[in-house]
Amino acid sequence: MSNQFIALDFETANSSPASICSVGMVKVVDKHMTETFYTLVDPEARFSEGNIRVHGITPEDVKDAPTFEDVFPHMMNFIGDLPIVAHNANFDMKVLYASLERYEKEIPSIQYFCSVQMGRRTVQNHSYSLKNMMQYYNIDFKGHHHALNDAKAAAMITYRLLEHYPSLEDYLKSHKKYLRTMKNNKSKSAAMSQYNDALLQIKPTEDVTDDTHPFFDKKIAISGTLFLKRKELVQYIVNNGGTYTINDDMDIFIHGKNRGNTPSKKEQIVRNKLAMGKDIVLINNEKLKSLIDFYNSLKTLKTRN
């Protein structure tokens, strides 16, 4: 049976695990790297100076990059049903888990293992860092902290370590883990707090506000996945005179699809308020799209006239 796996590496914008700014992956079949995957990612979060010094990625670099929400389906297509290895997998899997939680994505059934732990179980070295393991195998290593380079390094280390085992399958019998079993509630809470802080700082980009727009002078809360990215929707709200709120005091509640198709906690709170006579306008994904299309067409007509 051939040894097939995906080597993966993330770089983050700040200390929050849910701030991916680049991802690199390598597909390995036996000892051959058959495919690579790399992209910058807009973390929709601030960059810390310390992280920039490590990987060199700046806010300007990711200005036009896709978000993790856009990138993740392509990652899953690349990974397929293969196990993932990462050098210090605890970090990379926390990053993946926290990012999935932040964007309210279902946690997939991914097997993973760690090349640091594999190295410790298999060979004697003074250090099991990526750089020192590459030196152990006399492999030239340049471009450290570039996600694709680090993923390639993890791949080269792993398939050399696998020479000590009958097969990858044999090694994984005792040493595999599953992403779904990871707990990351503290990271999720911190990431969501930071994400909402960034959304609350969004300012209008248009000088003229239409006071007839239903969002004008309204407090608006959002929950779930919608046809617009959260940042784009908040920008639309403030451009039309509204205020994005994360509190329960709201005039309008925009709700999209939630994981498992079950109502979010915020939606349950809103529906309880409605049952108690509170006046809150509910807007689902379809109504939101129709509303935006309608007011965009009105703006186009006004511009022509």
FIMITI-730459 format. One record per residue (C-alpha): residue number from 0; y, x, z. Coordinates in steps of 0.2 Angstrom, whole numbers, plus 2048, in hexadecimal, padded with zeros to 3 digits. Layout:
ATOM  num  v  u  w
ATOM  NUM  Y  X  Z;
...
This chain:
ATOM  num  v  u  w
ATOM  0  800  800  800;
ATOM  1  811  807  7FB;
ATOM  2  81E  80A  808;
ATOM  3  82D  7FF  804;
ATOM  4  83C  7FD  80E;
ATOM  5  84F  7FB  80E;
ATOM  6  85A  808  817;
ATOM  7  86B  800  81C;
ATOM  8  87B  806  824;
ATOM  9  88B  7FD  829;
ATOM  10  89D  804  82D;
ATOM  11  8A8  7F9  837;
ATOM  12  8BB  7F7  838;
ATOM  13  8BC  7F7  84B;
ATOM  14  8B2  7F7  85B;
ATOM  15  8AC  7E5  857;
ATOM  16  89B  7E5  84F;
ATOM  17  8A0  7D6  845;
ATOM  18  8AD  7E0  83B;
ATOM  19  8A3  7E7  82C;
ATOM  20  8AE  7F1  820;
ATOM  21  8A0  7F8  815;
ATOM  22  88D  7F7  813;
ATOM  23  881  802  80A;
ATOM  24  86F  7FF  807;
ATOM  25  861  809  7FE;
ATOM  26  850  802  7F8;
ATOM  27  842  80E  7FA;
ATOM  28  831  80C  7F2;
ATOM  29  825  81A  7F8;
ATOM  30  830  829  7F7;
ATOM  31  83C  823  7EA;
ATOM  32  84D  81B  7EC;
ATOM  33  84C  80E  7DE;
ATOM  34  85C  804  7E1;
ATOM  35  86C  805  7EB;
ATOM  36  879  7F9  7F1;
ATOM  37  88B  7FD  7F7;
ATOM  38  89B  7F3  7FA;
ATOM  39  8AB  7F4  804;
ATOM  40  8AD  7E4  80E;
ATOM  41  8BD  7DB  814;
ATOM  42  8B9  7DA  827;
ATOM  43  8C7  7CD  829;
ATOM  44  8CC  7D6  839;
ATOM  45  8D7  7E5  83E;
ATOM  46  8D2  7F7  83B;
ATOM  47  8D3  803  84A;
ATOM  48  8D9  815  847;
ATOM  49  8C9  81C  84E;
ATOM  50  8BE  813  842;
ATOM  51  8C9  818  833;
ATOM  52  8C8  82A  839;
ATOM  53  8B5  829  839;
ATOM  54  8B2  821  828;
ATOM  55  8C3  822  81F;
ATOM  56  8C3  810  81A;
ATOM  57  8D4  808  81C;
ATOM  58  8DB  7F6  81B;
ATOM  59  8E2  7FA  809;
ATOM  60  8D0  7FF  803;
ATOM  61  8C9  7EE  807;
ATOM  62  8D8  7E3  802;
ATOM  63  8CE  7DC  7F3;
ATOM  64  8BD  7DE  7FA;
ATOM  65  8B1  7D0  7FD;
ATOM  66  8AE  7C9  80F;
ATOM  67  89D  7CB  818;
ATOM  68  89B  7B8  814;
ATOM  69  89C  7BC  801;
ATOM  70  891  7CC  803;
ATOM  71  883  7C6  80D;
ATOM  72  87A  7BC  800;
ATOM  73  879  7CB  7F5;
ATOM  74  873  7D5  803;
ATOM  75  865  7C9  806;
ATOM  76  860  7C9  7F3;
ATOM  77  85F  7DC  7F4;
ATOM  78  855  7DD  804;
ATOM  79  849  7CF  7FF;
ATOM  80  83A  7CF  80C;
ATOM  81  83A  7E2  80F;
ATOM  82  83D  7E9  820;
ATOM  83  84D  7F2  824;
ATOM  84  84F  803  82C;
ATOM  85  860  80A  833;
ATOM  86  864  81A  83C;
ATOM  87  868  813  84D;
ATOM  88  862  802  848;
ATOM  89  869  7FA  858;
ATOM  90  87B  7FD  852;
ATOM  91  878  7F7  840;
ATOM  92  86E  7E7  845;
ATOM  93  87B  7E3  852;
ATOM  94  888  7E4  844;
ATOM  95  87D  7D9  839;
ATOM  96  879  7CC  847;
ATOM  97  88B  7CB  84D;
ATOM  98  892  7C9  83B;
ATOM  99  885  7BB  837;
ATOM  100  88A  7B2  848;
ATOM  101  89D  7B4  844;
ATOM  102  89B  7AC  833;
ATOM  103  88F  79F  83A;
ATOM  104  881  7A4  82F;
ATOM  105  86E  7A1  833;
ATOM  106  866  7B1  839;
ATOM  107  858  7B6  82C;
ATOM  108  847  7BC  830;
ATOM  109  84A  7CE  82D;
ATOM  110  83E  7DC  834;
ATOM  111  846  7EC  839;
ATOM  112  842  7FD  840;
ATOM  113  84C  80C  845;
ATOM  114  84B  81D  83E;
ATOM  115  852  825  84E;
ATOM  116  844  81E  858;
ATOM  117  838  822  84A;
ATOM  118  83E  834  84B;
ATOM  119  83C  836  85D;
ATOM  120  82A  82F  85D;
ATOM  121  825  83B  84E;
ATOM  122  82E  84C  84E;
ATOM  123  835  858  85B;
ATOM  124  848  85B  858;
ATOM  125  857  85F  863;
ATOM  126  860  850  85D;
ATOM  127  85B  841  852;
ATOM  128  86D  83D  84B;
ATOM  129  86E  83A  839;
ATOM  130  876  84B  836;
ATOM  131  869  855  840;
ATOM  132  85A  84C  839;
ATOM  133  860  850  827;
ATOM  134  862  862  82D;
ATOM  135  850  861  834;
ATOM  136  84A  85D  823;
ATOM  137  855  86A  81B;
ATOM  138  85E  85D  811;
ATOM  139  870  85F  80C;
ATOM  140  87A  851  813;
ATOM  141  88C  84D  80E;
ATOM  142  897  83E  80F;
ATOM  143  892  839  821;
ATOM  144  899  828  826;
ATOM  145  899  821  814;
ATOM  146  88D  812  816;
ATOM  147  883  816  806;
ATOM  148  881  829  80A;
ATOM  149  87B  825  81B;
ATOM  150  86F  818  815;
ATOM  151  868  825  809;
ATOM  152  867  831  817;
ATOM  153  85D  825  822;
ATOM  154  852  821  813;
ATOM  155  84E  834  810;
ATOM  156  84A  836  823;
ATOM  157  83F  827  824;
ATOM  158  834  82B  815;
ATOM  159  831  83C  81C;
ATOM  160  82D  836  82D;
ATOM  161  821  829  825;
ATOM  162  816  838  81F;
ATOM  163  810  839  831;
ATOM  164  809  827  830;
ATOM  165  7FC  81E  825;
ATOM  166  809  812  81F;
ATOM  167  819  809  823;
ATOM  168  80F  7FA  827;
ATOM  169  805  804  834;
ATOM  170  815  80A  83C;
ATOM  171  81D  7F9  83D;
ATOM  172  80E  7F1  846;
ATOM  173  814  7F9  856;
ATOM  174  826  7FC  852;
ATOM  175  82F  7EE  848;
ATOM  176  83C  7E3  84F;
ATOM  177  843  7D2  849;
ATOM  178  856  7CF  846;
ATOM  179  853  7BD  84D;
ATOM  180  84E  7C3  85E;
ATOM  181  85E  7CD  861;
ATOM  182  86B  7C5  86D;
ATOM  183  87D  7C9  86A;
ATOM  184  887  7BB  873;
ATOM  185  893  7C7  87A;
ATOM  186  897  7CF  869;
ATOM  187  898  7BE  861;
ATOM  188  8A5  7B8  86E;
ATOM  189  8AF  7C8  86C;
ATOM  190  8AE  7C7  859;
ATOM  191  8B3  7B5  858;
ATOM  192  8C2  7B8  864;
ATOM  193  8C8  7C6  85A;
ATOM  194  8C6  7BC  84A;
ATOM  195  8CF  7AD  850;
ATOM  196  8DD  7B9  857;
ATOM  197  8DF  7BF  845;
ATOM  198  8E0  7AD  83E;
ATOM  199  8ED  7A8  84A;
ATOM  200  8F8  7B6  844;
ATOM  201  8F8  7B0  832;
ATOM  202  90A  7AC  82C;
ATOM  203  910  7A1  81D;
ATOM  204  911  7AA  80D;
ATOM  205  91C  79C  804;
ATOM  206  92E  799  808;
ATOM  207  92E  787  803;
ATOM  208  924  77A  80E;
ATOM  209  920  769  808;
ATOM  210  923  75D  817;
ATOM  211  919  74F  80E;
ATOM  212  909  759  80F;
ATOM  213  8FD  752  81C;
ATOM  214  8FB  763  825;
ATOM  215  90E  764  828;
ATOM  216  912  765  83A;
ATOM  217  900  763  83F;
ATOM  218  8F5  76C  84A;
ATOM  219  8E4  770  841;
ATOM  220  8D3  776  847;
ATOM  221  8C5  77C  83C;
ATOM  222  8B2  77D  83F;
ATOM  223  8A4  781  833;
ATOM  224  8A2  788  822;
ATOM  225  8AE  781  815;
ATOM  226  8B1  784  802;
ATOM  227  8C0  78F  807;
ATOM  228  8BE  79F  812;
ATOM  229  8C5  79C  823;
ATOM  230  8D4  7A8  820;
ATOM  231  8D8  7A0  810;
ATOM  232  8D8  78F  818;
ATOM  233  8E3  794  826;
ATOM  234  8EF  79C  81A;
ATOM  235  8F0  78B  811;
ATOM  236  8F3  782  821;
ATOM  237  902  78D  826;
ATOM  238  909  78D  815;
ATOM  239  90A  77A  816;
ATOM  240  912  779  827;
ATOM  241  903  777  831;
ATOM  242  8FD  781  841;
ATOM  243  8EB  788  842;
ATOM  244  8E4  785  854;
ATOM  245  8D5  78A  85D;
ATOM  246  8D8  77E  86B;
ATOM  247  8D2  76C  86E;
ATOM  248  8E4  765  86C;
ATOM  249  8E4  761  859;
ATOM  250  8EB  755  84D;
ATOM  251  8DE  759  83F;
ATOM  252  8CC  75F  83F;
ATOM  253  8C5  767  830;
ATOM  254  8B2  769  831;
ATOM  255  8A6  771  826;
ATOM  256  893  775  826;
ATOM  257  88C  77C  836;
ATOM  258  87C  786  838;
ATOM  259  86D  77B  839;
ATOM  260  878  76C  833;
ATOM  261  87B  767  845;
ATOM  262  88D  763  84B;
ATOM  263  896  772  853;
ATOM  264  89C  771  865;
ATOM  265  8AE  76F  85F;
ATOM  266  8A9  760  854;
ATOM  267  8A0  758  862;
ATOM  268  8B0  75A  86D;
ATOM  269  8BA  753  85F;
ATOM  270  8AF  744  85D;
ATOM  271  8AF  741  870;
ATOM  272  8C2  741  86F;
ATOM  273  8C1  734  861;
ATOM  274  8B6  729  86B;
ATOM  275  8C3  72A  879;
ATOM  276  8D1  724  86D;
ATOM  277  8D8  735  869;
ATOM  278  8E1  734  857;
ATOM  279  8D9  743  84E;
ATOM  280  8D7  743  83B;
ATOM  281  8C6  749  835;
ATOM  282  8C5  753  824;
ATOM  283  8B4  759  81D;
ATOM  284  8B2  765  810;
ATOM  285  8B2  759  801;
ATOM  286  8C2  751  808;
ATOM  287  8CA  762  80A;
ATOM  288  8C7  767  7F9;
ATOM  289  8CE  757  7F2;
ATOM  290  8DD  758  7FD;
ATOM  291  8E1  76A  7F7;
ATOM  292  8DE  766  7E5;
ATOM  293  8E9  757  7E6;
ATOM  294  8F8  760  7EE;
ATOM  295  8F5  76F  7E2;
ATOM  296  8F7  763  7D3;
ATOM  297  907  75C  7DB;
ATOM  298  90E  76D  7DD;
ATOM  299  90A  771  7CB;
ATOM  300  913  761  7C5;
ATOM  301  922  765  7CF;
ATOM  302  923  777  7C8;
ATOM  303  922  770  7B6;
ATOM  304  930  763  7B9;
